[in-house]
Amino acid sequence: MADTSGQGEPKPEAQFAKRIDPSKDELTREQQQFIRRVELEQWKKKAGQLRGRNIATGLAIGAVVLGIYGYTFYSVSQERVMDEIDEEASAAKLRAPKTGAN
């Protein structure tokens, strides 16, 4: 359906890219090479973006692992302090005067 301008002449329709399926449509060798080249360029562009995301994700996971590792060491060192306090408390309890209430 072509639009008509004021003088009654048909207006040419705009050309749009037609989606093709390379496995079904018969393509020339040049068309196949062009498709491969465009796909390779798109893949390279996406690979760079994915590489950046992968690096950021790896650093985030590494930071979480190091945080858990550090917290574990910190909590274990706190347990030693608590053991020392418990030993001092039990020693103080033994040194305390004995009363008949206890």
Beta strands, then each sheet from edge to edge (+ up, - down):
end
